[in-house]
């Protein structure tokens, strides 16, 4: 699912202002026929219906724009658990349905009251009561609207991950993961000479002979599970739930700020979970002696691409 396409959630005040404003305008422009009592009844009930239609349509849109948690993949469900309070999210969506029911009820109730009332002043009082009831309903879901907007902003950071063979580019911050993604996929992920440049999961695709492979560049991890921040936890979730193979980016130059020993420790850890292909970055900065002493199997850029497609075909 593309969470970036979820539209903003309008606050309660704006909903009421728009609904009441539309009702006033429609009451002026609409042509009502009959005697004074018939006209005033038609005019007021028309405005009630206008308010009902607008608000229920907007609340319906909120319900339809957000995903049903149970229909999401296990990865997205667990990502939601990491980033928002799922029970609160469901409760807030439920509040939209409750508000729709109350708005529909009040529209029918107050339309009936107006149609049975013969006194002009009492009809005006009925309308005042109706607007008050509708305002109360929307005010009661104000906190839910606010929470859903906060959830939407968080969901906008979710990656659009496809259900296909997936490679996860992994390693410490600033080892060159985003650079590798750009080279493999022709993407334009942000690259800078400081740690944690990648703030979310970047994605791209490689294609050969009609075969597509999804490549994910996850935020750098510091191998500190007991103190992992939200960015690192998302990276771990991708490794666990989505990745078929890991491309571990290793910086022998140590310009990333992490020692060879630290990088090897993390490599050994991730290698216990998924198949790993090692890619050496920043070779132009590596001392010849260090490179000569490297004994682990690693891949050049061209070899890496062939290895990835080879694994995807198994």
CORSUL-V568855 format. One record per pair of residues at least 4 apart in sequence whose ideal C-beta (glycine too) atoms are under 6 Angstrom apart, sorted by the first residue. I is the first residue (numbers start at 0). J is the second residue. Records with the same first field share a line. If there is no record, write none. Layout:
I->J ; J
//
This chain:
0->66
1->159
2->154 ; 155 ; 157
3->155
5->64 ; 151
6->64
8->61 ; 144 ; 147 ; 148 ; 151
9->13 ; 14
10->144
11->137 ; 138 ; 141 ; 144
14->137
15->19 ; 134 ; 137
16->20
18->50 ; 53 ; 54
21->49 ; 53
22->46 ; 49 ; 50
25->29 ; 49
26->42 ; 46
31->38 ; 41 ; 42
33->37 ; 38
39->122
40->113 ; 114
41->45
43->113 ; 126
44->110 ; 113
47->106 ; 109 ; 110
51->55 ; 102 ; 106
54->102
55->59 ; 99 ; 102
58->95 ; 98 ; 99
60->64
61->95
62->95
66->71
71->75 ; 76
74->240 ; 241
77->236
79->83 ; 85
80->85
81->232
82->153
83->88 ; 150 ; 153
88->150
91->143 ; 146 ; 147
94->140 ; 143
98->136 ; 140
101->136
105->109 ; 132
109->125 ; 129
112->125
113->122 ; 125
116->121 ; 122
140->144
156->199
158->200 ; 202
161->213
163->213
164->212 ; 243 ; 311
165->213 ; 241 ; 242 ; 243
166->214 ; 244 ; 246 ; 307
167->215 ; 217 ; 237 ; 238 ; 242 ; 245
168->176 ; 179 ; 180 ; 216 ; 246
169->245 ; 247
170->174 ; 176 ; 247 ; 248
171->219 ; 255 ; 257
172->194 ; 195 ; 219
173->194 ; 255
174->248 ; 250 ; 255 ; 280
175->179 ; 248 ; 280
176->216 ; 248
177->188 ; 190 ; 197 ; 216
178->190
179->248
180->184 ; 186 ; 188 ; 201 ; 203 ; 214 ; 216
181->186 ; 188
183->205 ; 214
184->203 ; 204 ; 205 ; 214
186->203
188->201 ; 216
189->196
191->196
195->219
197->218
200->215 ; 217
201->216
202->215
203->214
204->211 ; 213
205->212
206->211
207->308
212->307 ; 311
215->237
217->234 ; 237
218->230 ; 234
220->231 ; 234
222->265
223->227
227->231 ; 232
236->240
237->241
238->242
242->273
244->274 ; 310
245->269 ; 273 ; 275
246->276 ; 278
247->266 ; 275 ; 277
248->278 ; 280
249->262 ; 277 ; 279
250->255 ; 280 ; 281
251->279 ; 285 ; 289
252->281 ; 284 ; 285
253->258
254->281 ; 284
257->261 ; 262
266->270
270->275
276->298 ; 306
277->295 ; 297
278->298 ; 303
279->297
285->289 ; 290
298->302 ; 303 ; 306
//
